[in-house]
Each structure stands twice: as C-alpha cells, then as structure tokens.
Amino acid sequence: MPEQKLFSTIDFHVTCECSQECDYCWGPQDIENPVGTSTSKKIIKKIKDIGARRIVFTGGDPLKRKDAGKLIKYAKDIGLEVALSTTGDELTPAFLRWNGSYIDLISLPIDGSTEEISTKTKEEGHLKAVLKALELLKKYPKIDVKVCTPVTKHNINDVPNILDIAEDYKKKTKAKVFYNIFQTFPRSYSEVEWKELVVSNRAFGTLKRKLWGRKRIKVNFLDHQTLDKLYLMIFPNGNLVVPEGENFTSFGPFLEIKEINEVVNQSKFDSQKHLKHSKGWGKKLTN
C-alpha cells in the first residue's frame, strides 16, 4: 500500500534579508549564513523526491539572494511547481526577462490602498513599488498572481479598497489573479505589541461577511484557525521548521531527515488542513 501523502507544498525560506521590517512578519530572522547554492539545490531535490509538488521560495525576500534565479530554474527543471513570495520592490524587468518562464506564481503584498495606510506596516513607497511590479507582470500572463493582505487594526477598514485594486488589475491582465486576505497571526521572532496590530476573530468575521458577495475575483480568507499548523518550512540554515501557535518547532537539518512522514506525524502539523488549502491553487486550475 502506498504511503499516505501528508503534504503537497514546502516553503523554502532562502534568506532572512528583506527591504521591509513588518512587525507582523513570522519569517526567520538573524540567520546570517544561509545555505549556499549547492546545498540549496540538494534541499530542492529532496523536496521533489519526498513527494511535494510545489515549492514556495520565500524569506525574507528571496530576491535578496544573488542565486535566486538559479534556484528557481533548478526547481522548475526537476518538475516542481514554483511559487515566489516577494515584497515586490525587488522585482525587476531583468529578473523577469531571465526567470519568468520558470515561475508559476508570484505573490505580492498590499497593506493599504494608499501610501498613508501602507506605511503603517510597510516602508514608504512600497505600494508604488508593488503597483509597478503588477504592471511588469502583465507581460508574463503565464505567471499567476496572488495579491495578499495581512489584515491589521491599521488597514481593516481599507481592505475593500485593496480588493478594488485587485479586481481592477484582474480586468487588465490575461493572467490568473486571486486575492488572499489574512488575519494577522500573533507569531514572530521579535517582540511585538500585538494588541496594536491583531484584529479579533469577530472583526475578521465581519470583514469576511462584508466582502463575501464579491464575485469579480477569487478571494480566500485565512483566519487564525486556518493559518495555524498549516506550513512546513525550511529555514535559511536548512532546518525543517513547523510553526504552531506562537512557537516554531525545529526538527533539525532537512537533508539529514530520513523519514519525513515520521517527523511530520511527530509534529503538530495539520496535514488534512494543509492538503485542503493547497488545492486552492494549481497551474491546472483555470480562471
């Protein structure tokens, strides 16, 4: 009997470096010596070999790595679906010209429909940079686009306006476009005043009901319950990490793990939820 499949996607955090300093970020921090190109390729190969169908290059901002294009191409060449989660301000015409054909999806964050709101959680000029990146992506309709918004107390009333931006963009591109709305999760390696950021379950539920009837673009709502125990992450140092609640549990070097399913079963990773969530996007899906 074939071994039960427990996951379909693994997030490879290839760097901690980022042009943004978002308080709500729960990516890795202060790992100064990420694994090099050769070891990164071994990790990518193992991700494929253990049965994942998709890799998400994330960080930090993966485009801070000089070898990001090489890693993306390698992942695509060995048969993985390739998603890139980037802040947007590092995305250039040259990068897309050289690497666009190897990318299946690019995820871009928008924290506010105006710079005034955006700068509550992002650096000044970030919104402009993301809108410029979206314009660049119009030339690459085979790359699916995910716009995402971490909902905080700063922007919860502005989310309908951000959705307007996403819907308007969808009308102007041939690419598949969808919008993910996250309830900011109180998990971070830094000390954060979560009371200043995190919206209540009730407030997030009200927002969801308010936007539920919008049909011009696919919208996914990810609340705290959905986000918890959802991800398998490989950190820049090569360690396999499973986030659960406020904690990050490390299972050591990914390349040294012999039985991945045993490790996953030992963790609090929610395989059933993960597999259901992963079905929300795939290259075989249509608009």
N, C-alpha and C positions, 0 to 999 in steps of 0.2 A: 504494500500500500504506500503511495507517495506521501512524503512528509507534508503535513499541513502548512499552508502558506500563512505566515504571520504578519507580513509587511509587503508593501509594494514600492515605497519611497524612502530614501535616506537623504537627509540634509547634510551636506558636507560644508562645514564652516571653515573655509580655507584660510581665513585671516581674521584678526581682531581689528585691523585698521579700518577706519571709516572717516568720512568727511563730516559726519553728523555725530552729535552726542545726545541722543534721545534718552530721556530719563527712564522711559518705559522699556528700553531695549533689554531683552534677556538672552542676547547672543554672548559668546565667550569674550572675556576681557583679560588683558595683561598676559597673554601668551606671546612672548616676544620672538620666539624661534619656531615658526610653523614648519611642518614637514616640507621638504623640498619637492621638486618636480618629480623625481624618480619615485619617491615613497608615495607621493600623492597619486601617481598613476597606479601603483600597486593597490592602493586603497580603492580607487575607482574600479579596477579589475575585480577586486574581491566583492565589491558591491554588486557587480554584474553576476559574478559566479554564485553568490548565495541566493540569487533569485529575485533581487529587486528589479523593477522595470524602469524606474525613474530615479535620477539624481538631481537634487537641487543644490546648485552652487550658491552659497550664501556666506555671511560673515558676522560682523563687519561687512564691508563691501568687497566682494570677491574681485572687483575690477581694480582694487588696490594692488593686486598681485600681478607682476610682470608676466607670469606664465599662465594667466587666466585663460587666454585663448588656446594655448596648448592643451590644457586640462579639459576644456570644453570639447575641443576637437577629438581628443582621445576617447572621451566618454561616448560621444556620438558614433565614432568609428567602431566601437565594440558593441554597439547596439542598444545603448541606454537612451531613454527619453531624457532630454536635457532642459532643465529649467534654470533660470538665472534670476536671483533675487538681488537687486541692486538699488542704491539710493536714487539713481537716475542722473546725478550730477557728474558721474564719471563716464557716462555712456557717450561715445564719440562716433562721428561718421566713419572714421578709420577703423575703429573696433568692429563696427557692424559690417563694414565692407569686407573685412578679413574673416570674420567669425559668424556672421549672421546665418549662414546656411547650416550651421551645426547646432543652432539653438531652436528649441521647440516653443519655449515660453519665456517671456520676460515679465517679472513682477516689479511694479513701481509704486512707491507710497505717495499718497497725497494726504497731508494732515489738515489742510484748510483750503477753502476756495479763494481766499485772499492771502496776500503775504502777511497781513497783520495777524490773522489767525494761525497761519502756518508757522510763523516764528515763535509761537508759544512752545513748540516742541521741536522745531527744526531750525537750522541756520538760515539767516536772511538770504533770500534769493533761491531757496530750494524749490518753491512752487514753480518759479520761472524755468528752472533747470529741468524739472520733470515734464512740463508742458513742451519744452524744446525736445526732450527725448521722445515724447509721444509723436511729435511731428517727424522725427527721424525714422521712427518705426513704420510710418505709413509706406515707406519704400520697401518694407520687408513684410508683405502680407502673410507669408507663411509662418511668421512668428506670432503665436498667440500672445495677447496682452492681458495681464491681470493688474488692475488698479486696486490698491488696498488702502484702507484707512483704519489705524488704531484709534478707537473711539475713547476720548478722554473728556473730562469736565470742560476742557478748553474748546472742544470742537463739536460736542454732541449736537448742538443746535444748528451746526453748519453742515452736517452730513448730507441733508437733502440737496444742498448746493453743490457738494462734491459729486454726488450722484448725477446731477445735471451735467457736470463736466464729462463724466464717464459716458453718459448716454449720448451727448453731443459728439464725443470722439468716435463712438461706435458707428455713428451715421456717416463718418467721413473716412473710414478705412475699410479695407476688404478683409482685414484680419479678424479672427475671433477675439472678442473682448468681453471680459466679465469683471465684476466688482466684488471684492471681499471686504466685509465690514467686521472688524474685530472688536471685542470688548477687551480693552487693555487689561492684561493679566499681571497681577502683583508678584512678579518674579524677576529678580535681577541680581547680578553680582555686585551692584553698587548699593549704597544706602539711598533710599528713595522715599520721599514724602508721598506715599501712595494715596493718602486722603485728599491730596491736591489734584490727583490725576484720575483715579479709578471711579468709573460710574457704577451705580448699583445695578443689580440684576433687574430690578423693576424699571429703572430708567432705560436700560438697554432693550428690555422687552417692549417698552412703549415705542421706542425708535423703530424697532422691527415691525410692529403693527402699523406704524405710520407709513412705512415705505413698502409694505407688503404688496400693494396693488400695482407697483411699477412693473411694466412688462417689456420695456424697450431694451433692457439689458438683463442678463442673468446676474442676480445678486445672491451672494452667500453670506449668511450671518453666522459668526463664530463667537459664541458666548463662552464664559469661563468653563462650563461643563464640557463643551466641545473641545476646547483648546487643551485641557489638562490630559496628560498621559497620551498625547497624540503623536509625538515625534520621536524618531530615532535620529540622533545627531552624532556626527563625528566632528570633534573639535580640531583646531589647527595643529595641536600636538599629536593628533592621530588617535586620541582616545574616543571610545564609544560612550555616549552620554545619553541618559534618558531623564528628561525633566518631569517632575511630578510634584504638584502643589508648588511650594516655594523652593523646593530642593532640586539639585542637579546630582543624579547618581552616576558616577563614572565606573565603567566596567573594564577600564584599562585599555591598552593598545588594541585597536580594532584588528590589526593584522595578526595578532597573537591569539585571537579568539578562534578556537577550533570548531565549536558547536554553537552557532549563532542562535539557533532556536532555544537552546538550553538557557542561554543568557537572557534572551528576550522573555522567556517564561519566568525567570527568576525576578525580573524587574516588575514594575507596576504599569508597564506599557499596556495600553488598551488596544490590542490587535484588532478586535472586531470594529471598534470605532475608527481606527486608522484606515482599515481597508474600505469601509463605507465612505469615509471622507475622500480617499484617493480616487474614488470613482467620479468625483465631481469635475475632474478634468483629465483629458487624454487626447492625443492627436487624432484619434479616430472619431471623436465627437464632432458634431457639426454645430453651427450657429443655430 
